[in-house]
Amino acid sequence: MNIDLSGAEWFKSSRSTSGGECVEAAHLRGGMVGVRDSKLGETGPVLVFGPGEWDSFNDAVRSGRFDRA
């Protein structure tokens, strides 16, 4: 699947620091969400989530499923 990222407006979390090690996200067409490593910028790979996948991921983060033990 090819996703057009040329018009994507990337943003970082309001909790990000100025250290340059951030994850950026962008809302894409069709409810898709792109995620990338800010250090790699436009040349780096982008993970693209469908709306349901993004919701499931966020639910898992909020529930602590990815917390280190």
All heavy atoms as TSV, in Angstrom:
chain	resi	resn	atom	element	x	y	z
A	1	MET	N	N	0.841	-1.161	0.000
A	1	MET	CA	C	0.000	0.000	0.000
A	1	MET	C	C	0.900	1.242	0.000
A	1	MET	O	O	1.808	1.355	0.806
A	1	MET	CB	C	-0.892	-0.018	1.249
A	1	MET	CG	C	-1.605	1.258	1.474
A	1	MET	SD	S	-2.534	1.473	3.041
A	1	MET	CE	C	-2.917	-0.128	3.623
A	2	ASN	N	N	0.663	2.167	-0.905
A	2	ASN	CA	C	1.390	3.430	-0.946
A	2	ASN	C	C	0.559	4.520	-0.287
A	2	ASN	O	O	-0.588	4.736	-0.652
A	2	ASN	CB	C	1.705	3.836	-2.382
A	2	ASN	CG	C	2.884	3.089	-2.940
A	2	ASN	OD1	O	3.713	2.615	-2.189
A	2	ASN	ND2	N	2.957	2.987	-4.240
A	3	ILE	N	N	1.148	5.186	0.667
A	3	ILE	CA	C	0.494	6.280	1.367
A	3	ILE	C	C	1.231	7.563	1.009
A	3	ILE	O	O	2.458	7.629	1.127
A	3	ILE	CB	C	0.540	6.079	2.902
A	3	ILE	CG1	C	-0.085	4.755	3.304
A	3	ILE	CG2	C	-0.103	7.232	3.631
A	3	ILE	CD1	C	-1.571	4.663	3.106
A	4	ASP	N	N	0.503	8.582	0.566
A	4	ASP	CA	C	1.102	9.867	0.225
A	4	ASP	C	C	1.383	10.640	1.505
A	4	ASP	O	O	0.463	11.026	2.216
A	4	ASP	CB	C	0.166	10.645	-0.689
A	4	ASP	CG	C	0.727	11.995	-1.091
A	4	ASP	OD1	O	1.945	12.236	-0.879
A	4	ASP	OD2	O	-0.041	12.811	-1.625
A	5	LEU	N	N	2.662	10.850	1.802
A	5	LEU	CA	C	3.061	11.551	3.015
A	5	LEU	C	C	3.469	12.998	2.740
A	5	LEU	O	O	3.855	13.718	3.654
A	5	LEU	CB	C	4.230	10.826	3.685
A	5	LEU	CG	C	3.980	9.377	4.096
A	5	LEU	CD1	C	5.269	8.737	4.571
A	5	LEU	CD2	C	2.912	9.297	5.156
A	6	SER	N	N	3.382	13.418	1.475
A	6	SER	CA	C	3.903	14.739	1.100
A	6	SER	C	C	3.199	15.884	1.824
A	6	SER	O	O	3.810	16.897	2.104
A	6	SER	CB	C	3.801	14.936	-0.412
A	6	SER	OG	O	2.461	14.863	-0.842
A	7	GLY	N	N	1.938	15.756	2.155
A	7	GLY	CA	C	1.223	16.828	2.832
A	7	GLY	C	C	1.079	16.623	4.328
A	7	GLY	O	O	0.382	17.387	4.998
A	8	ALA	N	N	1.754	15.608	4.855
A	8	ALA	CA	C	1.612	15.283	6.282
A	8	ALA	C	C	2.184	16.398	7.148
A	8	ALA	O	O	3.244	16.948	6.853
A	8	ALA	CB	C	2.317	13.975	6.600
A	9	GLU	N	N	1.465	16.733	8.205
A	9	GLU	CA	C	1.937	17.710	9.185
A	9	GLU	C	C	2.343	16.950	10.445
A	9	GLU	O	O	1.494	16.545	11.236
A	9	GLU	CB	C	0.847	18.740	9.476
A	9	GLU	CG	C	0.532	19.598	8.273
A	9	GLU	CD	C	-0.467	20.688	8.592
A	9	GLU	OE1	O	-0.555	21.125	9.757
A	9	GLU	OE2	O	-1.166	21.100	7.651
A	10	TRP	N	N	3.633	16.760	10.611
A	10	TRP	CA	C	4.180	15.967	11.700
A	10	TRP	C	C	4.206	16.784	12.990
A	10	TRP	O	O	4.466	17.977	12.985
A	10	TRP	CB	C	5.577	15.492	11.340
A	10	TRP	CG	C	5.554	14.574	10.170
A	10	TRP	CD1	C	5.720	14.913	8.860
A	10	TRP	CD2	C	5.282	13.184	10.186
A	10	TRP	NE1	N	5.587	13.809	8.061
A	10	TRP	CE2	C	5.315	12.725	8.846
A	10	TRP	CE3	C	5.017	12.262	11.185
A	10	TRP	CZ2	C	5.102	11.395	8.505
A	10	TRP	CZ3	C	4.809	10.935	10.844
A	10	TRP	CH2	C	4.862	10.518	9.521
A	11	PHE	N	N	3.942	16.118	14.098
A	11	PHE	CA	C	3.986	16.788	15.393
A	11	PHE	C	C	4.577	15.850	16.433
A	11	PHE	O	O	4.578	14.633	16.268
A	11	PHE	CB	C	2.595	17.267	15.825
A	11	PHE	CG	C	1.587	16.149	15.991
A	11	PHE	CD1	C	1.402	15.541	17.219
A	11	PHE	CD2	C	0.841	15.704	14.902
A	11	PHE	CE1	C	0.473	14.517	17.376
A	11	PHE	CE2	C	-0.088	14.683	15.050
A	11	PHE	CZ	C	-0.271	14.088	16.285
A	12	LYS	N	N	5.105	16.443	17.490
A	12	LYS	CA	C	5.666	15.702	18.616
A	12	LYS	C	C	4.749	15.883	19.818
A	12	LYS	O	O	3.991	16.845	19.911
A	12	LYS	CB	C	7.050	16.235	18.968
A	12	LYS	CG	C	8.055	16.066	17.864
A	12	LYS	CD	C	9.369	16.701	18.248
A	12	LYS	CE	C	10.303	16.685	17.053
A	12	LYS	NZ	N	11.530	17.406	17.311
A	13	SER	N	N	4.870	14.987	20.745
A	13	SER	CA	C	4.111	15.088	21.984
A	13	SER	C	C	4.473	16.371	22.715
A	13	SER	O	O	5.622	16.831	22.670
A	13	SER	CB	C	4.432	13.892	22.884
A	13	SER	OG	O	3.942	14.102	24.183
A	14	SER	N	N	3.517	16.926	23.404
A	14	SER	CA	C	3.788	18.115	24.220
A	14	SER	C	C	4.742	17.776	25.371
A	14	SER	O	O	5.314	18.665	25.984
A	14	SER	CB	C	2.486	18.692	24.775
A	14	SER	OG	O	1.833	17.731	25.575
A	15	ARG	N	N	4.949	16.507	25.637
A	15	ARG	CA	C	5.861	16.077	26.703
A	15	ARG	C	C	7.275	15.823	26.183
A	15	ARG	O	O	8.162	15.466	26.946
A	15	ARG	CB	C	5.340	14.818	27.376
A	15	ARG	CG	C	4.041	15.061	28.100
A	15	ARG	CD	C	3.589	13.832	28.815
A	15	ARG	NE	N	2.308	14.083	29.456
A	15	ARG	CZ	C	1.912	13.490	30.546
A	15	ARG	NH1	N	2.669	12.584	31.113
A	15	ARG	NH2	N	0.749	13.770	31.059
A	16	SER	N	N	7.489	16.009	24.894
A	16	SER	CA	C	8.817	15.801	24.315
A	16	SER	C	C	9.772	16.880	24.802
A	16	SER	O	O	9.385	18.022	25.009
A	16	SER	CB	C	8.754	15.857	22.787
A	16	SER	OG	O	8.040	14.776	22.278
A	17	THR	N	N	11.022	16.490	24.951
A	17	THR	CA	C	12.058	17.447	25.340
A	17	THR	C	C	12.813	17.886	24.090
A	17	THR	O	O	12.573	17.378	22.995
A	17	THR	CB	C	13.042	16.806	26.345
A	17	THR	OG1	O	13.707	15.720	25.702
A	17	THR	CG2	C	12.312	16.314	27.583
A	18	SER	N	N	13.732	18.774	24.248
A	18	SER	CA	C	14.499	19.271	23.099
A	18	SER	C	C	15.715	18.397	22.804
A	18	SER	O	O	16.601	18.805	22.073
A	18	SER	CB	C	14.930	20.712	23.349
A	18	SER	OG	O	15.735	20.778	24.519
A	19	GLY	N	N	15.768	17.192	23.349
A	19	GLY	CA	C	16.908	16.313	23.159
A	19	GLY	C	C	17.013	15.709	21.774
A	19	GLY	O	O	18.039	15.138	21.405
A	20	GLY	N	N	15.966	15.818	20.964
A	20	GLY	CA	C	16.024	15.310	19.602
A	20	GLY	C	C	15.702	13.840	19.460
A	20	GLY	O	O	15.779	13.290	18.370
A	21	GLU	N	N	15.374	13.171	20.547
A	21	GLU	CA	C	15.040	11.750	20.482
A	21	GLU	C	C	13.548	11.586	20.711
A	21	GLU	O	O	13.111	11.189	21.781
A	21	GLU	CB	C	15.853	10.975	21.512
A	21	GLU	CG	C	17.335	11.055	21.248
A	21	GLU	CD	C	18.153	10.324	22.288
A	21	GLU	OE1	O	17.582	9.770	23.231
A	21	GLU	OE2	O	19.378	10.327	22.149
A	22	CYS	N	N	12.789	11.910	19.686
A	22	CYS	CA	C	11.336	11.929	19.823
A	22	CYS	C	C	10.681	11.072	18.744
A	22	CYS	O	O	11.273	10.772	17.719
A	22	CYS	CB	C	10.810	13.351	19.676
A	22	CYS	SG	S	11.519	14.517	20.841
A	23	VAL	N	N	9.467	10.749	19.009
A	23	VAL	CA	C	8.611	10.108	18.018
A	23	VAL	C	C	7.673	11.185	17.505
A	23	VAL	O	O	7.149	11.983	18.275
A	23	VAL	CB	C	7.804	8.952	18.658
A	23	VAL	CG1	C	6.776	8.410	17.695
A	23	VAL	CG2	C	8.744	7.861	19.134
A	24	GLU	N	N	7.496	11.234	16.188
A	24	GLU	CA	C	6.570	12.183	15.583
A	24	GLU	C	C	5.399	11.418	15.000
A	24	GLU	O	O	5.549	10.274	14.576
A	24	GLU	CB	C	7.249	12.962	14.458
A	24	GLU	CG	C	8.376	13.845	14.926
A	24	GLU	CD	C	9.052	14.561	13.789
A	24	GLU	OE1	O	9.391	13.918	12.778
A	24	GLU	OE2	O	9.254	15.782	13.913
A	25	ALA	N	N	4.246	12.054	14.976
A	25	ALA	CA	C	3.052	11.444	14.405
A	25	ALA	C	C	2.401	12.435	13.451
A	25	ALA	O	O	2.637	13.644	13.533
A	25	ALA	CB	C	2.079	11.052	15.503
A	26	ALA	N	N	1.599	11.906	12.545
A	26	ALA	CA	C	0.844	12.750	11.616
A	26	ALA	C	C	-0.481	12.077	11.322
A	26	ALA	O	O	-0.548	10.859	11.139
A	26	ALA	CB	C	1.619	12.963	10.322
A	27	HIS	N	N	-1.543	12.860	11.288
A	27	HIS	CA	C	-2.853	12.368	10.877
A	27	HIS	C	C	-2.875	12.364	9.352
A	27	HIS	O	O	-2.580	13.383	8.720
A	27	HIS	CB	C	-3.968	13.246	11.440
A	27	HIS	CG	C	-3.996	13.257	12.934
A	27	HIS	ND1	N	-4.487	12.193	13.662
A	27	HIS	CD2	C	-3.577	14.161	13.835
A	27	HIS	CE1	C	-4.377	12.462	14.940
A	27	HIS	NE2	N	-3.815	13.654	15.078
A	28	LEU	N	N	-3.197	11.235	8.764
A	28	LEU	CA	C	-3.188	11.070	7.312
A	28	LEU	C	C	-4.600	10.872	6.795
A	28	LEU	O	O	-5.550	10.711	7.577
A	28	LEU	CB	C	-2.306	9.868	6.940
A	28	LEU	CG	C	-0.884	9.882	7.526
A	28	LEU	CD1	C	-0.190	8.566	7.241
A	28	LEU	CD2	C	-0.089	11.059	6.979
A	29	ARG	N	N	-4.746	10.845	5.506
A	29	ARG	CA	C	-6.062	10.632	4.892
A	29	ARG	C	C	-6.657	9.296	5.316
A	29	ARG	O	O	-5.945	8.341	5.587
A	29	ARG	CB	C	-5.929	10.659	3.372
A	29	ARG	CG	C	-5.641	12.026	2.846
A	29	ARG	CD	C	-5.725	12.047	1.338
A	29	ARG	NE	N	-5.481	13.389	0.870
A	29	ARG	CZ	C	-4.651	13.696	-0.088
A	29	ARG	NH1	N	-3.997	12.758	-0.720
A	29	ARG	NH2	N	-4.487	14.952	-0.446
A	30	GLY	N	N	-7.975	9.249	5.332
A	30	GLY	CA	C	-8.677	8.009	5.638
A	30	GLY	C	C	-8.560	7.564	7.081
A	30	GLY	O	O	-8.758	6.397	7.394
A	31	GLY	N	N	-8.196	8.490	7.981
A	31	GLY	CA	C	-8.083	8.131	9.383
A	31	GLY	C	C	-6.785	7.429	9.742
A	31	GLY	O	O	-6.600	7.018	10.882
A	32	MET	N	N	-5.879	7.295	8.775
A	32	MET	CA	C	-4.596	6.650	9.029
A	32	MET	C	C	-3.718	7.568	9.875
A	32	MET	O	O	-3.898	8.789	9.888
A	32	MET	CB	C	-3.885	6.344	7.712
A	32	MET	CG	C	-4.724	5.549	6.730
A	32	MET	SD	S	-5.040	3.892	7.274
A	32	MET	CE	C	-3.755	3.033	6.443
A	33	VAL	N	N	-2.763	6.967	10.582
A	33	VAL	CA	C	-1.823	7.728	11.402
A	33	VAL	C	C	-0.415	7.255	11.063
A	33	VAL	O	O	-0.133	6.054	11.057
A	33	VAL	CB	C	-2.096	7.523	12.908
A	33	VAL	CG1	C	-1.052	8.237	13.756
A	33	VAL	CG2	C	-3.489	8.012	13.265
A	34	GLY	N	N	0.459	8.202	10.772
A	34	GLY	CA	C	1.860	7.886	10.503
A	34	GLY	C	C	2.689	8.159	11.741
A	34	GLY	O	O	2.428	9.110	12.478
A	35	VAL	N	N	3.710	7.338	11.963
A	35	VAL	CA	C	4.611	7.492	13.104
A	35	VAL	C	C	6.036	7.325	12.594
A	35	VAL	O	O	6.320	6.412	11.810
A	35	VAL	CB	C	4.312	6.432	14.199
A	35	VAL	CG1	C	5.289	6.560	15.350
A	35	VAL	CG2	C	2.884	6.538	14.685
A	36	ARG	N	N	6.927	8.231	13.027
A	36	ARG	CA	C	8.328	8.148	12.602
A	36	ARG	C	C	9.256	8.623	13.708
A	36	ARG	O	O	8.832	9.274	14.660
A	36	ARG	CB	C	8.553	8.962	11.332
A	36	ARG	CG	C	8.484	10.456	11.538
A	36	ARG	CD	C	8.696	11.198	10.234
A	36	ARG	NE	N	8.713	12.648	10.467
A	36	ARG	CZ	C	8.773	13.540	9.510
A	36	ARG	NH1	N	8.799	13.154	8.242
A	36	ARG	NH2	N	8.797	14.825	9.797
A	37	ASP	N	N	10.533	8.315	13.541
A	37	ASP	CA	C	11.591	8.738	14.459
A	37	ASP	C	C	12.045	10.128	14.031
A	37	ASP	O	O	12.481	10.314	12.893
A	37	ASP	CB	C	12.746	7.745	14.377
A	37	ASP	CG	C	13.870	8.022	15.345
A	37	ASP	OD1	O	14.032	9.187	15.780
A	37	ASP	OD2	O	14.621	7.091	15.654
A	38	SER	N	N	11.978	11.100	14.921
A	38	SER	CA	C	12.319	12.470	14.552
A	38	SER	C	C	13.785	12.628	14.146
A	38	SER	O	O	14.113	13.512	13.366
A	38	SER	CB	C	11.997	13.435	15.696
A	38	SER	OG	O	12.821	13.173	16.815
A	39	LYS	N	N	14.674	11.771	14.644
A	39	LYS	CA	C	16.086	11.869	14.283
A	39	LYS	C	C	16.300	11.571	12.798
A	39	LYS	O	O	17.219	12.084	12.189
A	39	LYS	CB	C	16.925	10.890	15.104
A	39	LYS	CG	C	17.016	11.224	16.568
A	39	LYS	CD	C	17.974	10.304	17.298
A	39	LYS	CE	C	17.699	8.848	17.185
A	39	LYS	NZ	N	16.507	8.321	17.819
A	40	LEU	N	N	15.449	10.738	12.220
A	40	LEU	CA	C	15.605	10.344	10.825
A	40	LEU	C	C	14.819	11.250	9.885
A	40	LEU	O	O	15.068	11.261	8.680
A	40	LEU	CB	C	15.179	8.890	10.645
A	40	LEU	CG	C	15.943	7.893	11.519
A	40	LEU	CD1	C	15.376	6.498	11.339
A	40	LEU	CD2	C	17.420	7.912	11.213
A	41	GLY	N	N	13.852	11.987	10.432
A	41	GLY	CA	C	13.094	12.959	9.650
A	41	GLY	C	C	12.464	12.387	8.396
A	41	GLY	O	O	11.990	11.259	8.382
A	42	GLU	N	N	12.479	13.173	7.340
A	42	GLU	CA	C	11.802	12.813	6.095
A	42	GLU	C	C	12.410	11.609	5.384
A	42	GLU	O	O	11.754	10.979	4.572
A	42	GLU	CB	C	11.797	14.008	5.143
A	42	GLU	CG	C	10.985	15.169	5.655
A	42	GLU	CD	C	11.014	16.360	4.721
A	42	GLU	OE1	O	11.406	16.209	3.545
A	42	GLU	OE2	O	10.642	17.448	5.172
A	43	THR	N	N	13.665	11.289	5.672
A	43	THR	CA	C	14.317	10.179	4.978
A	43	THR	C	C	14.107	8.839	5.658
A	43	THR	O	O	14.399	7.801	5.085
A	43	THR	CB	C	15.831	10.436	4.854
A	43	THR	OG1	O	16.389	10.537	6.175
A	43	THR	CG2	C	16.105	11.714	4.089
A	44	GLY	N	N	13.612	8.867	6.886
A	44	GLY	CA	C	13.449	7.630	7.635
A	44	GLY	C	C	12.146	6.918	7.322
A	44	GLY	O	O	11.250	7.462	6.677
A	45	PRO	N	N	12.044	5.679	7.777
A	45	PRO	CA	C	10.820	4.906	7.555
A	45	PRO	C	C	9.656	5.443	8.379
A	45	PRO	O	O	9.850	6.109	9.399
A	45	PRO	CB	C	11.204	3.495	8.007
A	45	PRO	CG	C	12.320	3.696	8.969
A	45	PRO	CD	C	13.047	4.931	8.517
A	46	VAL	N	N	8.464	5.155	7.912
A	46	VAL	CA	C	7.238	5.578	8.591
A	46	VAL	C	C	6.370	4.355	8.826
A	46	VAL	O	O	6.161	3.552	7.915
A	46	VAL	CB	C	6.460	6.606	7.730
A	46	VAL	CG1	C	5.125	6.951	8.375
A	46	VAL	CG2	C	7.294	7.865	7.510
A	47	LEU	N	N	5.906	4.185	10.044
A	47	LEU	CA	C	4.908	3.163	10.354
A	47	LEU	C	C	3.544	3.804	10.129
A	47	LEU	O	O	3.299	4.921	10.591
A	47	LEU	CB	C	5.019	2.708	11.806
A	47	LEU	CG	C	6.310	2.016	12.217
A	47	LEU	CD1	C	6.315	1.780	13.722
A	47	LEU	CD2	C	6.455	0.710	11.478
A	48	VAL	N	N	2.670	3.111	9.432
A	48	VAL	CA	C	1.334	3.639	9.176
A	48	VAL	C	C	0.310	2.705	9.815
A	48	VAL	O	O	0.320	1.505	9.553
A	48	VAL	CB	C	1.062	3.790	7.663
A	48	VAL	CG1	C	-0.355	4.287	7.426
A	48	VAL	CG2	C	2.077	4.749	7.040
A	49	PHE	N	N	-0.522	3.283	10.670
A	49	PHE	CA	C	-1.556	2.539	11.377
A	49	PHE	C	C	-2.926	2.898	10.814
A	49	PHE	O	O	-3.193	4.074	10.551
A	49	PHE	CB	C	-1.567	2.906	12.870
A	49	PHE	CG	C	-0.329	2.519	13.619
A	49	PHE	CD1	C	0.765	3.368	13.675
A	49	PHE	CD2	C	-0.265	1.309	14.281
A	49	PHE	CE1	C	1.899	3.022	14.385
A	49	PHE	CE2	C	0.864	0.953	15.001
A	49	PHE	CZ	C	1.951	1.804	15.039
A	50	GLY	N	N	-3.781	1.905	10.678
A	50	GLY	CA	C	-5.183	2.164	10.363
A	50	GLY	C	C	-5.867	2.694	11.607
A	50	GLY	O	O	-5.329	2.597	12.721
A	51	PRO	N	N	-7.068	3.256	11.469
A	51	PRO	CA	C	-7.751	3.837	12.628
A	51	PRO	C	C	-7.938	2.856	13.785
A	51	PRO	O	O	-7.673	3.191	14.942
A	51	PRO	CB	C	-9.102	4.285	12.079
A	51	PRO	CG	C	-8.906	4.414	10.610
A	51	PRO	CD	C	-7.844	3.423	10.237
A	52	GLY	N	N	-8.375	1.652	13.509
A	52	GLY	CA	C	-8.572	0.660	14.564
A	52	GLY	C	C	-7.269	0.228	15.202
A	52	GLY	O	O	-7.199	0.021	16.425
A	53	GLU	N	N	-6.232	0.090	14.383
A	53	GLU	CA	C	-4.911	-0.284	14.909
A	53	GLU	C	C	-4.375	0.797	15.841
A	53	GLU	O	O	-3.816	0.502	16.896
A	53	GLU	CB	C	-3.928	-0.504	13.759
A	53	GLU	CG	C	-4.284	-1.651	12.857
A	53	GLU	CD	C	-3.486	-1.634	11.570
A	53	GLU	OE1	O	-3.218	-0.551	11.018
A	53	GLU	OE2	O	-3.132	-2.735	11.109
A	54	TRP	N	N	-4.539	2.057	15.426
A	54	TRP	CA	C	-4.067	3.174	16.240
A	54	TRP	C	C	-4.819	3.223	17.572
A	54	TRP	O	O	-4.213	3.411	18.627
A	54	TRP	CB	C	-4.224	4.481	15.476
A	54	TRP	CG	C	-3.656	5.661	16.196
A	54	TRP	CD1	C	-4.356	6.711	16.705
A	54	TRP	CD2	C	-2.280	5.911	16.504
A	54	TRP	NE1	N	-3.500	7.603	17.316
A	54	TRP	CE2	C	-2.220	7.137	17.205
A	54	TRP	CE3	C	-1.107	5.220	16.270
A	54	TRP	CZ2	C	-1.023	7.685	17.655
A	54	TRP	CZ3	C	0.095	5.761	16.724
A	54	TRP	CH2	C	0.124	6.973	17.406
A	55	ASP	N	N	-6.119	3.027	17.529
A	55	ASP	CA	C	-6.914	3.018	18.760
A	55	ASP	C	C	-6.475	1.886	19.684
A	55	ASP	O	O	-6.332	2.081	20.894
A	55	ASP	CB	C	-8.404	2.880	18.448
A	55	ASP	CG	C	-8.983	4.131	17.807
A	55	ASP	OD1	O	-8.350	5.205	17.873
A	55	ASP	OD2	O	-10.089	4.020	17.232
A	56	SER	N	N	-6.248	0.705	19.124
A	56	SER	CA	C	-5.798	-0.437	19.937
A	56	SER	C	C	-4.439	-0.172	20.558
A	56	SER	O	O	-4.206	-0.491	21.732
A	56	SER	CB	C	-5.733	-1.705	19.079
A	56	SER	OG	O	-7.012	-2.090	18.674
A	57	PHE	N	N	-3.533	0.410	19.777
A	57	PHE	CA	C	-2.203	0.739	20.289
A	57	PHE	C	C	-2.315	1.728	21.449
A	57	PHE	O	O	-1.717	1.528	22.509
A	57	PHE	CB	C	-1.334	1.315	19.170
A	57	PHE	CG	C	-0.022	1.851	19.644
A	57	PHE	CD1	C	0.998	1.001	20.014
A	57	PHE	CD2	C	0.193	3.217	19.722
A	57	PHE	CE1	C	2.221	1.489	20.461
A	57	PHE	CE2	C	1.400	3.724	20.163
A	57	PHE	CZ	C	2.413	2.859	20.533
A	58	ASN	N	N	-3.090	2.781	21.267
A	58	ASN	CA	C	-3.252	3.778	22.333
A	58	ASN	C	C	-3.894	3.191	23.570
A	58	ASN	O	O	-3.496	3.513	24.700
A	58	ASN	CB	C	-4.053	4.983	21.826
A	58	ASN	CG	C	-3.182	5.936	21.064
A	58	ASN	OD1	O	-2.271	6.514	21.625
A	58	ASN	ND2	N	-3.451	6.089	19.791
A	59	ASP	N	N	-4.876	2.322	23.402
A	59	ASP	CA	C	-5.505	1.656	24.548
A	59	ASP	C	C	-4.481	0.826	25.315
A	59	ASP	O	O	-4.469	0.824	26.553
A	59	ASP	CB	C	-6.666	0.771	24.100
A	59	ASP	CG	C	-7.869	1.560	23.623
A	59	ASP	OD1	O	-7.948	2.782	23.905
A	59	ASP	OD2	O	-8.737	0.950	22.955
A	60	ALA	N	N	-3.617	0.128	24.586
A	60	ALA	CA	C	-2.590	-0.698	25.227
A	60	ALA	C	C	-1.583	0.164	25.986
A	60	ALA	O	O	-1.167	-0.186	27.101
A	60	ALA	CB	C	-1.877	-1.554	24.187
A	61	VAL	N	N	-1.204	1.299	25.414
A	61	VAL	CA	C	-0.283	2.208	26.108
A	61	VAL	C	C	-0.929	2.726	27.383
A	61	VAL	O	O	-0.321	2.700	28.462
A	61	VAL	CB	C	0.127	3.380	25.189
A	61	VAL	CG1	C	0.861	4.462	25.975
A	61	VAL	CG2	C	0.990	2.872	24.034
A	62	ARG	N	N	-2.162	3.184	27.279
A	62	ARG	CA	C	-2.856	3.741	28.449
A	62	ARG	C	C	-3.039	2.711	29.564
A	62	ARG	O	O	-3.005	3.043	30.745
A	62	ARG	CB	C	-4.209	4.286	28.035
A	62	ARG	CG	C	-4.125	5.589	27.290
A	62	ARG	CD	C	-5.525	6.149	27.016
A	62	ARG	NE	N	-5.454	7.202	26.055
A	62	ARG	CZ	C	-5.890	7.118	24.798
A	62	ARG	NH1	N	-6.479	6.034	24.364
A	62	ARG	NH2	N	-5.775	8.137	23.983
A	63	SER	N	N	-3.226	1.440	29.180
A	63	SER	CA	C	-3.451	0.399	30.195
A	63	SER	C	C	-2.155	-0.085	30.831
A	63	SER	O	O	-2.191	-0.869	31.765
A	63	SER	CB	C	-4.182	-0.792	29.562
A	63	SER	OG	O	-3.314	-1.526	28.714
A	64	GLY	N	N	-1.009	0.373	30.303
A	64	GLY	CA	C	0.275	-0.023	30.870
A	64	GLY	C	C	0.845	-1.301	30.288
A	64	GLY	O	O	1.802	-1.847	30.824
A	65	ARG	N	N	0.263	-1.785	29.229
A	65	ARG	CA	C	0.696	-3.059	28.649
A	65	ARG	C	C	2.161	-3.045	28.208
A	65	ARG	O	O	2.824	-4.077	28.191
A	65	ARG	CB	C	-0.193	-3.419	27.465
A	65	ARG	CG	C	-0.061	-4.848	27.054
A	65	ARG	CD	C	-1.294	-5.308	26.357
A	65	ARG	NE	N	-0.934	-5.814	25.054
A	65	ARG	CZ	C	-1.692	-5.779	23.994
A	65	ARG	NH1	N	-2.873	-5.208	24.060
A	65	ARG	NH2	N	-1.305	-6.287	22.866
A	66	PHE	N	N	2.694	-1.884	27.870
A	66	PHE	CA	C	4.086	-1.782	27.420
A	66	PHE	C	C	5.030	-1.289	28.506
A	66	PHE	O	O	6.213	-1.064	28.237
A	66	PHE	CB	C	4.176	-0.860	26.195
A	66	PHE	CG	C	3.338	-1.332	25.045
A	66	PHE	CD1	C	2.308	-0.538	24.554
A	66	PHE	CD2	C	3.564	-2.551	24.439
A	66	PHE	CE1	C	1.530	-0.940	23.481
A	66	PHE	CE2	C	2.797	-2.976	23.379
A	66	PHE	CZ	C	1.770	-2.168	22.899
A	67	ASP	N	N	4.531	-1.119	29.719
A	67	ASP	CA	C	5.381	-0.656	30.809
A	67	ASP	C	C	6.432	-1.709	31.128
A	67	ASP	O	O	6.172	-2.913	31.067
A	67	ASP	CB	C	4.559	-0.389	32.070
A	67	ASP	CG	C	3.660	0.822	31.934
A	67	ASP	OD1	O	3.752	1.536	30.906
A	67	ASP	OD2	O	2.857	1.060	32.853
A	68	ARG	N	N	7.604	-1.245	31.476
A	68	ARG	CA	C	8.669	-2.175	31.891
A	68	ARG	C	C	8.350	-2.675	33.293
A	68	ARG	O	O	7.887	-1.937	34.148
A	68	ARG	CB	C	10.011	-1.474	31.895
A	68	ARG	CG	C	10.437	-1.075	30.506
A	68	ARG	CD	C	11.778	-0.452	30.550
A	68	ARG	NE	N	12.130	-0.002	29.201
A	68	ARG	CZ	C	13.304	0.434	28.872
A	68	ARG	NH1	N	14.267	0.499	29.763
A	68	ARG	NH2	N	13.541	0.829	27.644
A	69	ALA	N	N	8.625	-3.924	33.494
A	69	ALA	CA	C	8.314	-4.539	34.801
A	69	ALA	C	C	9.250	-4.079	35.893
A	69	ALA	O	O	10.282	-3.622	35.725
A	69	ALA	CB	C	8.390	-6.048	34.687
